Amino acid sequence: MRVYTRLFNKITDTENLFSAWDEFKCGKRNRPDVLAFEENIEQNIFALHRDLISKKYKHGAYSSFYIYDPKLRHIHKATVRDRVLHHAIFKILNPIFEPTFISHSFSCRVGKGTHKGVEVLDKMLRKVSRNYSQTAYALKCDVRKFFDSVDHAILIQLLRRKIKDADTLWLMEEIIESFTGKSSDLFTRKGLPIGNLTSQLFANVYMNEFDQFMKKELKIGNYVRYTDDFIAVSESEDFLKKLIPKIQDFLRNNLNLELHPSKVTIGKYRRGVDFLGYVSFPHYRSLRKRTERRMIRKLDEKIEMVKKGQITDESLR
């Protein structure tokens, strides 16, 4: 396994920080906190750089709010300063971890996404059903309160496998420990804030352990995952039933996670396989009604924000 050193200087380099700012501000230029940070952009970026290299940097507090997307989600928003740093970290670390991820992991990755995930699932279902001529089954699972349950100690241990730079590991711990979810207890700190760009990377690093288990140890060829939702496809219902305890044991013993008890299902392809807002059937795919309503609502919200000058027209393209 290739390991990496001397990453800290790349992350904290002022050129990387300014580049991170340019990426972060896209579509956000008219927001009050972004405008305030931009007023003294050079001063703010150089101050961030100095705090990082002197190890005086401390992650700020989060503001929180709720959204429906499509279910109720508790979002935690970091300060602009911290979010710029998140982008700077992502720019350096994501290329390191990206090659280690399986091709059928579709969350928060360039060239992936929900539509690609559904397309790959359709191909799997068609293959297993032998062009719709035989019965195919899909095991669909959901990790219970995933982001709130990510174990900090396990995550840091996974990062340490590839990162051998003490300064970078200090910074990772500072960001990870800046948030504590409700699943934490006296002995175990847990939780990643939904809203941080770094949380998307950390989630993929964390669940990549499970992906490798599914592909390499259980030899599941027809498997697809998006964050905490995943599906395995087989021509045998019994085979999928026997997978469930193996999956539960691995998640519990290796990642300190649990499957959602009411979201573990095995269904026939011909009755529809619900994944990422679409329902796949032999010969066609339909948009879930709830997804259609959510898309219309989000578009209306974006249009209203453009009218108020809160975001630019570019955000709608």
C-alpha positions in Angstrom: 0.0 0.0 0.0 1.3 3.4 -1.0 1.6 5.9 1.9 1.8 9.7 1.8 4.0 12.1 3.7 4.6 15.9 3.5 0.9 16.6 2.7 0.5 19.4 5.2 2.6 21.9 3.2 0.4 21.2 0.2 -2.8 21.7 2.1 -1.7 24.9 3.8 0.1 26.4 0.8 -1.5 29.9 0.1 -1.9 29.0 -3.6 -4.0 26.0 -2.6 -6.0 28.0 -0.1 -6.8 30.7 -2.7 -7.8 28.0 -5.2 -10.0 26.4 -2.5 -11.7 29.8 -2.0 -12.4 30.1 -5.8 -14.1 26.7 -5.8 -16.0 27.4 -2.6 -17.4 30.8 -3.6 -19.1 29.5 -6.8 -22.8 30.1 -6.5 -22.5 31.7 -3.1 -21.1 35.2 -3.9 -24.2 37.0 -2.7 -24.5 35.3 0.7 -23.8 37.7 3.6 -21.1 35.5 5.3 -19.3 34.9 2.0 -19.4 38.6 1.2 -18.0 39.5 4.6 -15.2 37.1 4.2 -14.4 38.3 0.6 -14.2 42.0 1.8 -10.8 41.1 3.3 -10.0 38.0 1.3 -6.2 38.3 1.2 -6.0 39.1 4.9 -8.4 36.2 5.8 -6.5 33.7 3.7 -3.1 34.7 5.0 -4.4 34.6 8.6 -5.7 31.1 8.0 -2.4 30.1 6.6 -0.5 31.5 9.6 -2.8 29.8 12.1 -2.3 26.5 10.3 1.4 26.4 10.0 1.8 27.6 13.6 -0.7 25.0 14.8 -2.9 27.7 16.4 -5.8 26.8 14.1 -9.0 25.8 15.9 -12.2 24.7 14.0 -15.0 27.1 14.7 -18.5 26.3 16.0 -21.3 25.1 13.7 -24.7 26.7 13.1 -27.5 24.2 12.5 -30.8 24.0 10.6 -33.2 21.4 9.3 -34.1 20.5 5.7 -36.3 17.9 4.0 -34.3 16.1 1.4 -36.5 14.1 1.1 -36.5 13.1 4.8 -35.8 15.5 7.7 -32.0 16.1 7.9 -30.1 18.1 10.5 -27.5 20.2 8.7 -24.5 21.7 10.5 -22.9 24.6 8.7 -19.3 25.6 9.5 -18.0 29.1 9.1 -16.7 30.3 5.8 -13.2 30.2 7.0 -13.5 26.6 8.0 -15.3 25.6 4.8 -12.5 27.1 2.7 -10.1 24.9 4.6 -12.4 21.9 3.9 -12.1 22.5 0.2 -8.3 22.9 0.5 -8.1 19.6 2.3 -10.4 17.9 -0.2 -8.3 19.1 -3.1 -5.2 17.3 -1.7 -6.6 14.2 0.0 -9.4 13.2 -2.4 -6.9 12.3 -5.2 -5.1 10.0 -2.7 -8.1 8.0 -1.6 -10.2 8.1 -4.9 -8.2 5.3 -6.6 -8.8 3.0 -3.6 -12.6 3.2 -4.0 -14.6 0.6 -5.9 -16.1 1.6 -9.2 -19.6 0.9 -7.9 -19.5 3.5 -5.1 -21.4 6.5 -6.4 -21.7 9.1 -3.7 -19.8 12.5 -4.0 -17.4 11.4 -6.7 -16.5 13.0 -10.0 -18.2 11.1 -12.8 -20.5 9.2 -10.5 -23.7 10.4 -8.8 -27.3 9.2 -8.5 -28.0 8.8 -12.1 -24.9 6.7 -12.8 -25.7 4.6 -9.8 -29.2 3.8 -11.0 -27.9 3.1 -14.5 -25.4 0.6 -13.2 -28.1 -1.0 -11.0 -30.3 -1.4 -14.1 -27.5 -3.2 -15.9 -27.0 -5.5 -13.0 -30.7 -6.4 -12.8 -30.9 -7.0 -16.5 -27.7 -9.2 -16.4 -28.9 -11.3 -13.5 -32.4 -11.7 -14.9 -30.8 -12.8 -18.2 -32.5 -10.0 -20.2 -35.7 -10.1 -18.1 -36.3 -13.8 -18.7 -35.6 -15.1 -15.2 -36.4 -14.0 -11.6 -33.9 -11.7 -10.0 -33.8 -10.5 -6.4 -32.4 -7.4 -4.8 -31.3 -7.1 -1.2 -31.7 -3.4 -0.2 -30.1 -2.1 3.0 -29.7 1.2 4.8 -27.2 1.9 7.6 -29.0 3.3 10.7 -28.1 7.0 11.3 -24.9 6.7 9.4 -23.4 10.2 9.6 -24.3 10.4 13.3 -22.7 7.0 14.0 -19.3 7.3 12.3 -16.8 6.3 15.0 -14.0 9.0 15.2 -11.3 6.6 16.4 -12.0 4.1 13.6 -12.1 6.9 11.0 -8.8 8.3 12.2 -7.3 4.8 12.2 -8.4 4.4 8.5 -6.8 7.7 7.6 -3.6 6.7 9.3 -3.1 3.8 6.9 -2.3 6.1 4.0 -1.3 9.3 5.7 2.0 9.2 7.5 2.3 13.0 8.0 1.9 13.9 11.7 0.9 17.5 10.9 -1.8 16.4 8.4 -3.1 13.9 11.0 -3.3 16.6 13.6 -5.4 18.7 11.2 -7.7 15.8 10.4 -8.3 15.1 14.1 -9.0 18.8 14.7 -11.7 18.7 12.0 -13.2 15.3 12.9 -13.3 16.2 16.6 -14.9 19.5 15.9 -18.3 17.8 15.8 -19.9 15.2 18.1 -23.2 13.5 17.1 -26.0 12.3 19.3 -24.8 8.7 19.1 -21.7 9.5 21.1 -21.3 8.3 24.7 -18.9 8.7 27.5 -16.3 6.4 25.9 -16.9 6.8 22.1 -17.0 10.0 20.1 -19.1 9.7 16.9 -20.6 11.7 14.2 -19.8 13.6 11.0 -21.6 16.9 10.2 -23.9 16.7 7.2 -22.8 19.8 5.2 -19.0 19.6 5.4 -17.2 18.7 2.2 -14.7 16.7 4.3 -17.6 14.7 5.6 -18.3 13.4 2.1 -14.6 12.2 1.7 -14.5 10.7 5.2 -17.8 8.9 4.6 -16.3 7.3 1.5 -13.1 6.3 3.3 -15.2 4.8 6.1 -17.6 2.8 3.9 -14.8 1.7 1.5 -13.9 -0.8 4.2 -17.4 -2.4 3.8 -17.2 -2.1 0.0 -13.9 -4.1 0.0 -15.5 -6.7 2.3 -18.4 -7.1 -0.1 -16.3 -7.4 -3.2 -13.2 -9.2 -2.0 -14.3 -11.4 0.9 -17.9 -12.1 0.0 -17.2 -12.0 -3.7 -20.4 -10.0 -4.5 -20.1 -8.9 -8.0 -23.5 -7.3 -8.3 -23.3 -4.7 -5.6 -23.8 -0.9 -5.7 -23.6 1.7 -2.9 -24.5 5.3 -2.5 -23.4 6.6 1.0 -25.3 4.5 3.5 -27.7 2.9 1.0 -26.6 -0.3 -0.9 -28.0 -3.1 -3.0 -26.9 -6.6 -3.8 -28.5 -8.5 -6.7 -28.8 -12.2 -7.2 -30.9 -14.9 -8.9 -31.1 -16.6 -5.5 -33.3 -15.2 -2.7 -31.8 -17.7 -0.2 -28.3 -16.5 -1.1 -29.3 -12.9 -0.2 -30.9 -13.9 3.0 -27.7 -15.6 4.1 -25.8 -12.4 3.4 -27.6 -10.3 5.9 -26.0 -11.7 9.1 -22.6 -11.5 7.5 -23.2 -7.9 6.6 -24.5 -7.1 10.1 -21.5 -8.7 11.8 -19.0 -6.8 9.6 -20.6 -3.5 10.1 -21.0 -4.0 13.9 -17.5 -5.5 14.6 -15.4 -3.4 12.2 -17.2 -0.1 11.7 -19.4 0.2 14.8 -22.5 0.6 12.6 -25.9 -1.1 12.5 -28.4 -1.7 9.7 -31.7 0.1 10.0 -34.0 -2.8 11.2 -37.0 -1.6 9.1 -34.9 -0.9 5.9 -33.6 -4.3 5.1 -35.7 -5.8 2.3 -35.4 -8.5 -0.4 -37.7 -8.0 -3.3 -38.3 -9.4 -6.8 -37.1 -7.3 -9.7 -40.5 -7.5 -11.5 -42.1 -5.8 -8.5 -39.7 -2.9 -8.7 -36.4 -2.0 -7.1 -36.4 1.3 -5.3 -33.0 3.1 -5.3 -31.9 6.7 -5.3 -35.3 8.2 -6.1 -36.1 5.8 -9.0 -37.9 2.5 -9.2 -36.4 0.0 -11.7 -38.6 -2.5 -13.4 -37.9 -4.9 -16.3 -37.9 -2.9 -19.5 -38.4 0.5 -17.9 -37.6 2.8 -14.9 -40.0 5.3 -13.2 -39.3 8.4 -11.1 -40.6 8.0 -7.6 -43.4 10.5 -7.0 -41.8 11.9 -3.9 -38.6 12.5 -5.9 -40.6 14.3 -8.6 -42.2 16.6 -6.0 -38.9 17.3 -4.4 -37.2 18.2 -7.7 -40.0 20.7 -8.5 -39.8 22.2 -5.1 -36.0 22.6 -5.2 -36.2 24.3 -8.7 -38.9 26.7 -7.4 -36.7 27.5 -4.4 -33.6 28.1 -6.6 -35.6 30.4 -8.9 -36.8 32.4 -5.9 -33.3 32.7 -4.6 -32.1 34.1 -8.0 -34.9 36.7 -8.0 -33.8 37.8 -4.5 -30.1 38.0 -5.6 -29.1 35.3 -3.1 -27.5 33.1 -5.7 -26.4 33.7 -9.3 -28.0 32.4 -12.5 -25.0 30.0 -12.9 -26.4 28.0 -10.0 -29.4 26.9 -12.2 -27.3 25.6 -15.0 
